[in-house]
């Protein structure tokens, strides 16, 4: 079951990162509110930069899923740093902790997927395709 769940979760993560990045790039003021920060006049460029980061990571996740599945745990471990640091940025900005909830939930989801991917690799031989 993990053999199907981990690639599905990694693929879903990649697609969601792409959509999140596009959302941040196209409507940065609305994305800033979803990010947990006030949508001030200077939110646009920062959210667009965040969106480009998410698009790049989404493409990387889908590329790793497509060509180098054995590297999924490594990439998930690296990507997991982002929602944790994003939550820290939101909290440090003075926003209430509830504003960082989406980042904390995302980090938790990535941690679970990371653990499942490591467990999957330990129970089955790695197969890059």
Residue pairs with C-beta under 8 A, 6 or more apart in sequence:
2 116
2 119
2 120
2 123
2 124
3 120
3 124
5 116
5 120
6 72
6 113
6 116
6 117
6 120
7 65
7 69
7 72
9 113
9 116
9 117
10 61
10 64
10 65
10 72
10 76
10 113
10 117
11 61
11 62
11 65
13 58
13 61
13 76
13 79
13 110
13 113
14 57
14 58
14 59
14 60
14 61
14 62
14 65
15 58
15 62
16 58
17 54
17 55
17 57
17 58
17 61
17 79
18 54
18 55
18 58
18 59
18 62
19 58
20 51
20 54
20 58
21 50
21 51
21 52
21 53
21 54
21 55
21 56
21 57
21 58
22 51
22 55
23 30
23 31
23 34
23 51
24 31
24 35
24 47
24 48
24 50
24 51
24 54
25 47
25 48
25 51
25 52
25 55
26 51
28 43
28 44
28 45
28 46
28 47
28 48
28 51
29 39
29 43
29 44
29 47
30 39
31 47
31 50
31 51
32 38
32 39
32 40
32 43
32 46
32 47
33 39
34 102
35 47
35 50
35 86
35 90
35 102
36 90
36 93
36 95
36 99
36 100
36 101
36 102
36 103
37 43
37 90
37 93
37 95
37 99
38 95
53 82
57 79
57 82
60 75
61 75
61 79
64 71
64 72
64 75
65 72
67 128
67 129
68 128
69 126
69 127
69 128
69 129
70 121
70 126
70 127
70 128
72 117
73 114
73 117
73 118
73 121
76 110
76 113
76 114
76 117
77 114
79 110
80 107
80 110
80 111
80 114
83 103
83 104
83 106
83 107
83 110
84 103
84 107
86 100
86 103
87 100
87 103
87 104
87 107
88 100
90 99
90 100
90 103
91 97
91 99
91 100
